[in-house]
Amino acid sequence: MTTQGVVQIHSAPSALCPHVEWAVGGVVGVPVRLEWTPQPAERASYRSEYSWTGPAGTSARLASALKGWQRLRFEVSEEATGDSEAVRYSYTPALGVFHATLGRHGDVMVHEDRLRAALARDALGRRSLHEAVADLLGTAWDDELEVFRQAGDGADIRWLHQVV
Protein backbone atom coordinates (compact mmCIF):
# COMPACT_ATOMS: atom_id res chain seq x y z
CA MET A 1 0.00 0.00 0.00
CA THR A 2 1.49 3.35 -1.04
CA THR A 3 1.29 6.41 1.17
CA GLN A 4 2.96 9.78 1.50
CA GLY A 5 4.48 11.90 4.17
CA VAL A 6 6.87 14.68 5.07
CA VAL A 7 10.34 14.76 6.64
CA GLN A 8 10.89 18.03 8.47
CA ILE A 9 14.49 18.64 9.40
CA HIS A 10 14.19 21.31 12.08
CA SER A 11 17.92 21.75 12.67
CA ALA A 12 21.10 20.27 11.28
CA PRO A 13 24.66 21.60 11.26
CA SER A 14 25.96 22.33 7.75
CA ALA A 15 28.41 19.41 7.85
CA LEU A 16 25.50 17.01 8.46
CA CYS A 17 23.25 18.28 5.64
CA PRO A 18 24.73 16.08 2.84
CA HIS A 19 24.52 13.03 5.13
CA VAL A 20 20.84 13.74 5.79
CA GLU A 21 20.20 13.92 2.04
CA TRP A 22 22.06 10.64 1.51
CA ALA A 23 20.10 8.91 4.32
CA VAL A 24 16.71 10.12 3.06
CA GLY A 25 17.59 9.16 -0.51
CA GLY A 26 18.68 5.72 0.63
CA VAL A 27 15.28 5.11 2.23
CA VAL A 28 13.11 6.52 -0.56
CA GLY A 29 15.22 4.94 -3.28
CA VAL A 30 16.11 8.06 -5.29
CA PRO A 31 18.81 10.71 -4.88
CA VAL A 32 17.53 13.59 -2.77
CA ARG A 33 18.68 17.19 -2.95
CA LEU A 34 17.11 19.30 -0.21
CA GLU A 35 16.78 23.06 -0.17
CA TRP A 36 18.42 24.17 3.08
CA THR A 37 17.60 27.48 4.76
CA PRO A 38 19.19 28.94 7.89
CA GLN A 39 17.57 27.93 11.19
CA PRO A 40 17.41 31.12 13.28
CA ALA A 41 16.74 29.17 16.49
CA GLU A 42 20.24 27.64 16.47
CA ARG A 43 23.44 29.29 15.27
CA ALA A 44 25.13 27.61 12.28
CA SER A 45 22.16 25.31 11.78
CA TYR A 46 19.88 24.68 8.80
CA ARG A 47 16.34 23.44 8.18
CA SER A 48 14.60 21.69 5.30
CA GLU A 49 11.54 19.65 4.31
CA TYR A 50 11.01 16.77 1.94
CA SER A 51 7.69 15.32 0.79
CA TRP A 52 7.94 11.64 0.01
CA THR A 53 5.80 8.86 -1.44
CA GLY A 54 6.42 5.22 -0.66
CA PRO A 55 5.15 2.07 0.98
CA ALA A 56 3.49 2.19 4.39
CA GLY A 57 6.21 2.08 7.03
CA THR A 58 8.56 4.44 5.17
CA SER A 59 8.31 6.93 8.04
CA ALA A 60 9.72 4.36 10.48
CA ARG A 61 12.59 3.62 8.11
CA LEU A 62 13.31 7.35 7.71
CA ALA A 63 13.29 7.93 11.47
CA SER A 64 15.64 4.98 11.96
CA ALA A 65 18.01 6.28 9.29
CA LEU A 66 18.16 9.77 10.86
CA LYS A 67 18.10 9.12 14.60
CA GLY A 68 21.21 9.31 16.72
CA TRP A 69 23.01 12.19 15.02
CA GLN A 70 24.02 14.92 17.43
CA ARG A 71 22.45 18.34 16.82
CA LEU A 72 19.88 16.89 14.38
CA ARG A 73 16.23 17.54 15.21
CA PHE A 74 13.49 16.22 12.96
CA GLU A 75 9.94 15.00 12.55
CA VAL A 76 8.64 12.46 10.06
CA SER A 77 4.95 12.05 9.36
CA GLU A 78 3.10 9.44 7.35
CA GLU A 79 -0.52 9.51 6.18
CA ALA A 80 -2.95 6.71 6.92
CA THR A 81 -3.80 4.11 4.30
CA GLY A 82 -6.58 1.54 4.18
CA ASP A 83 -4.25 -0.83 6.05
CA SER A 84 -2.21 1.47 8.30
CA GLU A 85 -2.66 4.35 10.71
CA ALA A 86 -1.16 7.80 10.33
CA VAL A 87 2.00 8.23 12.40
CA ARG A 88 4.55 10.82 13.45
CA TYR A 89 8.10 10.37 14.69
CA SER A 90 9.82 13.21 16.53
CA TYR A 91 13.51 13.22 17.42
CA THR A 92 15.81 15.39 19.50
CA PRO A 93 19.35 14.50 20.63
CA ALA A 94 18.39 14.98 24.30
CA LEU A 95 15.15 12.95 24.22
CA GLY A 96 15.61 10.42 21.45
CA VAL A 97 12.66 9.20 19.37
CA PHE A 98 8.96 9.70 20.12
CA HIS A 99 6.40 7.75 18.07
CA ALA A 100 2.70 8.59 17.93
CA THR A 101 -0.32 7.28 16.10
CA LEU A 102 -2.33 10.17 14.71
CA GLY A 103 -6.07 10.63 14.28
CA ARG A 104 -7.76 12.13 11.24
CA HIS A 105 -7.12 15.67 12.42
CA GLY A 106 -3.53 15.20 13.57
CA ASP A 107 -4.32 14.47 17.22
CA VAL A 108 -2.10 11.99 19.04
CA MET A 109 -4.09 8.82 19.67
CA VAL A 110 -3.19 6.78 22.76
CA HIS A 111 -4.14 3.10 22.77
CA GLU A 112 -6.16 1.89 25.74
CA ASP A 113 -3.52 -0.52 27.06
CA ARG A 114 -1.08 2.36 27.43
CA LEU A 115 -3.71 4.39 29.30
CA ARG A 116 -4.51 1.42 31.57
CA ALA A 117 -0.80 1.03 32.38
CA ALA A 118 -0.56 4.75 33.20
CA LEU A 119 -3.58 4.48 35.50
CA ALA A 120 -2.08 1.44 37.23
CA ARG A 121 1.27 3.17 37.82
CA ASP A 122 -0.58 6.17 39.24
CA ALA A 123 -2.69 3.97 41.56
CA LEU A 124 0.47 2.23 42.81
CA GLY A 125 2.19 5.57 43.43
CA ARG A 126 4.93 4.85 40.89
CA ARG A 127 4.21 7.76 38.55
CA SER A 128 1.60 10.49 38.48
CA LEU A 129 -1.09 10.26 35.84
CA HIS A 130 -0.24 13.81 34.77
CA GLU A 131 3.39 12.85 34.02
CA ALA A 132 2.39 9.62 32.30
CA VAL A 133 -0.12 11.32 30.01
CA ALA A 134 2.43 14.03 29.14
CA ASP A 135 4.84 11.27 28.07
CA LEU A 136 2.15 9.46 26.08
CA LEU A 137 1.37 12.69 24.21
CA GLY A 138 5.04 13.56 23.57
CA THR A 139 4.85 16.84 25.46
CA ALA A 140 8.60 17.03 26.11
CA TRP A 141 9.32 16.60 22.37
CA ASP A 142 6.76 19.24 21.44
CA ASP A 143 8.21 21.62 24.02
CA GLU A 144 11.76 21.18 22.73
CA LEU A 145 10.85 21.30 19.03
CA GLU A 146 8.38 24.19 19.19
CA VAL A 147 11.08 26.87 19.11
CA PHE A 148 12.49 25.26 15.95
CA ARG A 149 9.04 24.98 14.37
CA GLN A 150 8.24 28.62 15.14
CA ALA A 151 11.59 29.78 13.79
CA GLY A 152 10.41 28.46 10.44
CA ASP A 153 7.40 30.78 10.26
CA GLY A 154 7.24 32.13 6.77
CA ALA A 155 8.87 29.02 5.31
CA ASP A 156 7.04 27.05 2.64
CA ILE A 157 4.33 24.79 4.05
CA ARG A 158 3.70 21.33 2.65
CA TRP A 159 0.22 19.99 3.33
CA LEU A 160 -0.52 16.29 3.66
CA HIS A 161 -3.36 15.03 1.50
CA GLN A 162 -6.46 13.35 2.84
CA VAL A 163 -6.60 9.60 2.25
CA VAL A 164 -10.03 8.36 1.27
N, C-alpha and C positions, 0 to 999 in steps of 0.2 A: 504494500500500500504506500503510495507516494504522498508526501506532505511537504510543508514548507515552514520556514522559520527565519529567525534573525539572530546573528551573533553581534552583540554590542560589546566592543572593547572600550571600556570606560577609561582605562589608563594603561599605557605601556611605555617604557623608556625606548628611545629611538633605536638603540642597539637590538631590542627585542622585536621590533616591528617586522622585519623580514622573516623571522622565525615563526611569528604568528601567522603570516601569510602562507608560509610553507605548511604549517600544521593544519590550517583550515583547508587548504587545497588538497592535502593528503586525505582528509576525511571526505570531502565532497567529490573528489576524483577529477578535478580540473585545476589548472594553475589559477591562483587567486592573486589579484593585485588590488589592494585596498587603498582608498583615499584617506590619508592620515591628516588630521587637523590638530593643532595644539590643544592640550587639555589644561585650561587655566587653573584647575583645582590642584594641580601638582606640577611643580617646576620640572622642566625638561621631560615632559610626558606628553603622549599623543593619544588620540581617540579615533575610533573608526566603527563602521557598521558594515555588515555583509548579509544580504538576503540570500537564502539558500533554498534549494528544492532537493529532496532526496527521500529515501525510504524512512518509514517510521523508526525512531531510535537514533536518527542522525544527531539529534541534540545531545544525547548521552555520549556519543562518540566524540563530538566536538568538545564537550566539557572535559572529557578524559584527556584529550590531546592537549588542552590548554592549561589544565590545573597544575599547580606546583611551581610555576615560575614566579620568582620574587618580583614585586612591584607591578604585576599584571592583575587587573581587576576586570571582570567581564560578566556578562549574562548571556545565556543562550535560551531562546524560546522555540517551541515547536507547537504547531497547530494540531488540533485533534483530527483524527480520521475516523472512519467507520469502525475501526478495530483498535484504536488507541486514544488515550486521553491527551489533552494538551498539557505541556510541562514547561517548567522554567528551571534552569540551573543558574545559580549566582555563585561567584567566587571572589574571595579576597584573600590575600596572603595571610592575614591574621586569623581569619575564621575558617578558611578552607571552602568546601563545596556545600551549598544548600540546594536541595532538590524539592520542588513542589509540583503537585498536580494542580492544574488550573481549571476553573469553571468557565462557562461560556463567556463571561464578562471579565475574565482576567483575575477573578478572586482565587486565592489559595484555598484549595479544598483539603480538608484533613479527614482521613479515613477513621471510622469509628473505633477501630482497635487502638489506634494511637491516642485518641481521646480517652478511652477507657483506661489505658495505661497511665496517662497523666492524672486522671482522677484517683487511681489507686495509689500512685506515689504521693499525691497530696494528702489522701486519707491516712497514709502511714507516716506522714510527717517527713518524708524524704525530700520533697521538692514542692514548692507552692504551685498551685494551679496557674496563677498569673505568670510565673516564670516558664512553666511548661508550655503554655499556650503561645507565649512570645517566641519560644524556640520552634514550635510547630509552624508558626506563621513566617518565620525567617526575619523577625524584627531586627536582630543585630545586623544582618546583611543589608537590609533596607536602610538602616541608620547609617552604616558605613558607606554605602554606595550612593546615597541620595545627593551628597555634595558633588559627586562626579556626574550624576545624571543632570543636576541643575546647571552645572557648568557648561553643559552642552545645549542650553537653551538657545534657540536660533539655528541650531544645526538641522540638517535635513531629517525628516521623520519618515520612517518606513512603516507602513501599516500592514498588519497581518490581515489575511483575507478570511472571510467566514467560510467554514466547511459545511456543506449541506449534507 
